[in-house]
Amino acid sequence: MLENVSERKVAWKTIFLFTGLVFALTSPFHYAIVNLYPSRIYVGAIMWCPAIAAIITLKIRGRSISSLNWKWANYKYTQLSYVVPAIYAIITYGLIWIFGLGTKANEETILEWAKEIGLMGIGALSPYVAVIIGVLLLGSIGVIRAMATTLGEEIGWRGFFIYELRKVLSFTGVSLCSGFIWAAWHWPLLVYYSNNILLEFITFFTVIISMSFIMAYYAFKSRSLWPAVLFHAVSNVYIQKILPPLTTRVEGTEHWLGENGIMFAIVTGVFGIFFWRKAIKEKL
């Protein structure tokens, strides 16, 4: 953290400038989703607004875009940034299956999922083969594709924002503040798509803030924005594209499932606490 009062004031002004730009740039697309046809084009545009806001902020402040942490991270952190979100997603749905809050998809559902992701064109598949190939493709090509949009968010949030916050806040403060603002930035989408707004606000904020502790940890340790880009993409693919279609809903337990579900909030919360304690121990 900066000790000089004038430098801290400059840092806070930069933080508010960036935050204001993010919300201003995003607002037209949020309006389009809520009031017009909710096209995925708008979602992709929204995810690149933090990057644009970071670049504009840097230009206003007379700083170079190269000051963002573009270098590729050490293999250790790249690997962990894939493994950790995959593990917490698998644990989430494993617990859902174990406690009967959802059941493993039957053969018909699995083959329908395989058809949706384009696997049926290579011939008749058994459900087991479909699952293996589907997970491999989504877990690789699907993740790479997802990185095209998560890169836009992470240039802003983990490439720029957390480093500005770090000038005036501790690791705990950085993670809480960046996580809260990141979650609040999603609120129009959350309101539009939610079935139980209050519950999903609580679970969503828990998930996002917990993820912020983990992603800030890897961003600071690697001094690169790429672990966060990969982490974000893997989390989205596993919790949105892979595991939900392989789960059959049980009536009355819907609020436990999905990225806004209670179980995901519990699991990511545990992971977030672990990485928070880890960061404190390592004096990050």
C-alpha positions as CSV (number, residue, x, y, z in Angstrom):
1,M,0.0,0.0,0.0
2,L,1.1,3.6,-0.6
3,E,2.0,5.6,2.4
4,N,2.1,9.1,0.7
5,V,-1.3,10.8,1.2
6,S,-1.2,12.6,-2.2
7,E,-0.4,9.3,-4.0
8,R,-3.3,7.6,-2.2
9,K,-5.6,10.3,-3.3
10,V,-4.5,9.9,-6.9
11,A,-5.1,6.1,-6.6
12,W,-8.6,6.6,-5.3
13,K,-9.4,9.0,-8.1
14,T,-8.2,6.4,-10.6
15,I,-10.3,3.8,-8.9
16,F,-13.5,5.9,-9.1
17,L,-12.7,6.9,-12.7
18,F,-12.3,3.3,-13.8
19,T,-15.4,2.2,-11.9
20,G,-17.5,5.0,-13.3
21,L,-16.4,4.2,-16.8
22,V,-17.2,0.5,-16.4
23,F,-20.8,1.2,-15.4
24,A,-21.2,4.0,-18.0
25,L,-20.0,1.8,-20.8
26,T,-22.0,-1.2,-19.7
27,S,-25.3,0.6,-19.1
28,P,-26.5,0.7,-22.8
29,F,-25.9,-3.0,-23.1
30,H,-27.7,-3.8,-19.9
31,Y,-30.6,-1.6,-21.1
32,A,-30.6,-3.6,-24.4
33,I,-30.7,-6.9,-22.6
34,V,-33.5,-5.9,-20.2
35,N,-35.7,-4.0,-22.6
36,L,-34.8,-5.5,-26.0
37,Y,-34.1,-9.0,-27.2
38,P,-31.6,-10.5,-24.7
39,S,-29.0,-11.4,-27.4
40,R,-25.7,-13.0,-26.5
41,I,-24.1,-10.2,-28.6
42,Y,-24.9,-7.8,-25.8
43,V,-23.4,-10.1,-23.2
44,G,-20.2,-10.4,-25.1
45,A,-20.1,-6.6,-25.4
46,I,-20.7,-6.2,-21.7
47,M,-17.8,-8.5,-20.9
48,W,-15.4,-6.3,-22.9
49,C,-16.4,-3.1,-21.1
50,P,-14.0,-3.5,-18.2
51,A,-11.1,-3.8,-20.7
52,I,-12.2,-0.7,-22.6
53,A,-12.6,1.2,-19.3
54,A,-9.1,0.2,-18.2
55,I,-7.6,1.3,-21.4
56,I,-9.4,4.7,-21.3
57,T,-8.3,5.2,-17.7
58,L,-4.7,4.4,-18.5
59,K,-4.8,6.9,-21.4
60,I,-6.3,9.6,-19.2
61,R,-3.7,9.0,-16.6
62,G,-0.9,9.1,-19.2
63,R,0.1,5.5,-18.5
64,S,1.0,2.8,-21.0
65,I,-1.3,-0.1,-21.9
66,S,1.8,-2.3,-21.6
67,S,1.7,-1.6,-17.8
68,L,-1.0,-4.2,-17.7
69,N,0.3,-7.7,-16.7
70,W,0.3,-9.2,-20.2
71,K,3.1,-11.7,-19.7
72,W,2.2,-15.4,-19.7
73,A,2.2,-16.8,-16.2
74,N,4.4,-19.5,-14.8
75,Y,3.0,-23.0,-15.7
76,K,2.3,-23.8,-12.1
77,Y,-0.3,-21.0,-11.8
78,T,-1.7,-21.6,-15.3
79,Q,-2.3,-25.2,-14.4
80,L,-3.8,-24.5,-11.0
81,S,-6.1,-21.8,-12.6
82,Y,-7.6,-24.6,-14.6
83,V,-7.7,-27.3,-12.0
84,V,-9.2,-25.3,-9.1
85,P,-12.4,-24.0,-10.7
86,A,-12.9,-27.5,-12.3
87,I,-12.6,-29.1,-8.9
88,Y,-15.0,-26.8,-7.1
89,A,-17.6,-27.2,-9.9
90,I,-17.3,-31.0,-9.7
91,I,-17.5,-30.9,-5.9
92,T,-20.6,-28.7,-6.1
93,Y,-22.5,-31.2,-8.4
94,G,-21.0,-34.2,-6.6
95,L,-22.7,-32.9,-3.4
96,I,-25.9,-32.2,-5.3
97,W,-26.0,-35.8,-6.5
98,I,-25.0,-37.3,-3.1
99,F,-27.7,-35.4,-1.2
100,G,-30.4,-36.0,-3.8
101,L,-30.8,-32.3,-4.7
102,G,-30.4,-33.4,-8.3
103,T,-29.8,-36.7,-10.0
104,K,-27.3,-37.8,-12.7
105,A,-28.9,-37.4,-16.1
106,N,-30.3,-40.5,-17.8
107,E,-29.2,-41.9,-21.2
108,E,-31.9,-40.0,-23.1
109,T,-30.9,-36.6,-21.5
110,I,-27.2,-37.3,-22.1
111,L,-27.7,-38.1,-25.8
112,E,-29.9,-35.0,-26.2
113,W,-27.0,-32.9,-24.7
114,A,-24.6,-34.6,-27.0
115,K,-26.8,-33.7,-29.9
116,E,-27.0,-30.1,-28.8
117,I,-23.2,-29.7,-28.7
118,G,-22.8,-31.4,-32.1
119,L,-21.6,-34.8,-31.2
120,M,-24.3,-36.9,-32.9
121,G,-22.9,-36.2,-36.3
122,I,-20.0,-38.6,-35.8
123,G,-22.2,-41.6,-35.4
124,A,-24.2,-43.3,-32.7
125,L,-22.7,-42.8,-29.3
126,S,-23.2,-44.5,-26.0
127,P,-24.0,-42.1,-23.2
128,Y,-20.6,-42.8,-21.6
129,V,-18.7,-42.1,-24.7
130,A,-20.8,-38.9,-25.3
131,V,-20.0,-37.7,-21.8
132,I,-16.3,-38.3,-22.1
133,I,-16.0,-36.6,-25.6
134,G,-18.3,-33.8,-24.6
135,V,-16.3,-33.0,-21.4
136,L,-13.0,-33.2,-23.3
137,L,-14.2,-30.9,-26.0
138,L,-15.9,-28.3,-23.8
139,G,-13.1,-28.5,-21.3
140,S,-10.6,-27.6,-24.0
141,I,-12.0,-25.9,-27.0
142,G,-14.9,-24.6,-25.1
143,V,-12.6,-23.0,-22.5
144,I,-10.5,-21.4,-25.2
145,R,-13.6,-20.0,-26.8
146,A,-14.8,-18.7,-23.4
147,M,-11.4,-17.0,-22.9
148,A,-12.2,-14.7,-25.8
149,T,-14.9,-13.0,-23.6
150,T,-13.4,-13.5,-20.1
151,L,-10.2,-11.8,-21.4
152,G,-12.3,-8.6,-21.7
153,E,-13.4,-8.7,-18.1
154,E,-10.0,-9.7,-16.7
155,I,-8.0,-7.1,-18.4
156,G,-10.1,-4.7,-16.4
157,W,-10.7,-6.4,-13.1
158,R,-7.5,-8.5,-12.5
159,G,-5.2,-6.8,-15.0
160,F,-5.8,-3.2,-13.8
161,F,-8.4,-2.8,-11.0
162,I,-7.0,-4.9,-8.3
163,Y,-3.5,-3.3,-8.7
164,E,-5.0,0.1,-8.2
165,L,-6.9,-1.1,-5.2
166,R,-3.7,-2.7,-3.8
167,K,-2.2,0.8,-3.6
168,V,-4.7,1.7,-0.9
169,L,-6.0,-1.6,0.5
170,S,-4.8,-4.8,2.0
171,F,-5.2,-8.2,0.2
172,T,-8.5,-8.7,2.1
173,G,-9.7,-5.2,1.2
174,V,-8.7,-5.7,-2.5
175,S,-10.6,-9.0,-2.7
176,L,-13.7,-7.8,-0.9
177,C,-13.9,-4.5,-2.8
178,S,-13.2,-5.8,-6.2
179,G,-15.5,-8.8,-5.6
180,F,-18.4,-6.6,-4.4
181,I,-18.1,-4.2,-7.4
182,W,-17.7,-7.0,-9.8
183,A,-20.9,-8.6,-8.5
184,A,-22.8,-5.4,-8.4
185,W,-21.9,-4.8,-12.0
186,H,-23.9,-7.8,-12.9
187,W,-27.1,-6.7,-11.1
188,P,-29.3,-5.9,-14.1
189,L,-28.6,-9.3,-15.6
190,L,-29.3,-10.9,-12.2
191,V,-32.6,-9.1,-11.8
192,Y,-33.6,-10.0,-15.4
193,Y,-32.8,-13.7,-15.2
194,S,-33.5,-14.5,-11.5
195,N,-36.5,-16.5,-10.3
196,N,-35.8,-15.6,-6.6
197,I,-34.1,-12.3,-6.6
198,L,-33.2,-12.0,-2.9
199,L,-31.8,-15.5,-2.6
200,E,-29.9,-15.3,-5.9
201,F,-28.4,-11.9,-5.0
202,I,-27.1,-13.5,-1.8
203,T,-25.7,-16.6,-3.4
204,F,-24.3,-14.7,-6.4
205,F,-22.5,-12.1,-4.3
206,T,-21.1,-15.0,-2.2
207,V,-19.8,-16.8,-5.3
208,I,-18.3,-13.7,-6.9
209,I,-16.6,-12.4,-3.8
210,S,-15.2,-15.8,-3.0
211,M,-13.9,-16.2,-6.6
212,S,-12.3,-12.7,-6.2
213,F,-10.2,-13.9,-3.3
214,I,-8.9,-16.9,-5.4
215,M,-8.4,-14.9,-8.6
216,A,-6.6,-12.1,-6.8
217,Y,-4.4,-14.6,-5.1
218,Y,-3.3,-16.1,-8.5
219,A,-3.0,-12.7,-10.2
220,F,-0.7,-11.4,-7.5
221,K,1.3,-14.6,-7.2
222,S,1.8,-14.9,-11.0
223,R,2.0,-11.2,-11.7
224,S,-0.1,-12.0,-14.8
225,L,-3.7,-11.5,-15.8
226,W,-3.8,-14.8,-17.7
227,P,-4.5,-17.1,-14.8
228,A,-7.6,-15.1,-14.0
229,V,-8.7,-15.2,-17.7
230,L,-8.3,-19.0,-17.7
231,F,-9.8,-19.4,-14.2
232,H,-12.9,-17.4,-15.2
233,A,-13.4,-19.3,-18.4
234,V,-13.0,-22.7,-16.8
235,S,-15.4,-21.8,-14.1
236,N,-18.0,-20.6,-16.6
237,V,-17.7,-23.7,-18.8
238,Y,-17.9,-26.3,-16.0
239,I,-20.7,-24.6,-14.0
240,Q,-22.8,-23.5,-17.0
241,K,-22.0,-25.9,-19.9
242,I,-20.8,-29.2,-18.6
243,L,-22.3,-30.1,-15.3
244,P,-25.9,-28.7,-15.4
245,P,-26.9,-30.6,-18.5
246,L,-25.6,-33.8,-16.9
247,T,-27.9,-33.2,-13.9
248,T,-31.7,-33.9,-13.8
249,R,-33.5,-31.4,-11.6
250,V,-35.6,-32.6,-8.6
251,E,-38.7,-30.7,-7.9
252,G,-38.4,-28.3,-5.0
253,T,-34.6,-28.2,-5.0
254,E,-34.0,-25.9,-8.0
255,H,-32.5,-23.2,-5.8
256,W,-29.6,-25.5,-4.9
257,L,-28.5,-25.9,-8.5
258,G,-26.6,-23.7,-11.0
259,E,-24.2,-20.8,-10.8
260,N,-26.6,-18.9,-8.6
261,G,-27.4,-22.0,-6.5
262,I,-26.9,-22.4,-2.7
263,M,-24.5,-25.3,-3.1
264,F,-22.2,-23.5,-5.4
265,A,-22.2,-20.5,-3.0
266,I,-21.2,-22.8,-0.1
267,V,-18.5,-24.6,-2.0
268,T,-16.9,-21.4,-3.5
269,G,-17.2,-19.8,-0.1
270,V,-15.1,-22.6,1.5
271,F,-12.5,-22.2,-1.3
272,G,-12.5,-18.4,-0.9
273,I,-11.8,-18.7,2.8
274,F,-9.0,-21.2,2.2
275,F,-7.3,-18.8,-0.3
276,W,-7.9,-15.8,1.9
277,R,-6.1,-17.6,4.8
278,K,-3.4,-18.8,2.5
279,A,-2.8,-15.2,1.2
280,I,-2.7,-13.8,4.8
281,K,-0.2,-16.6,5.8
282,E,2.0,-15.8,2.8
283,K,1.7,-12.0,3.6
284,L,0.5,-11.4,0.1
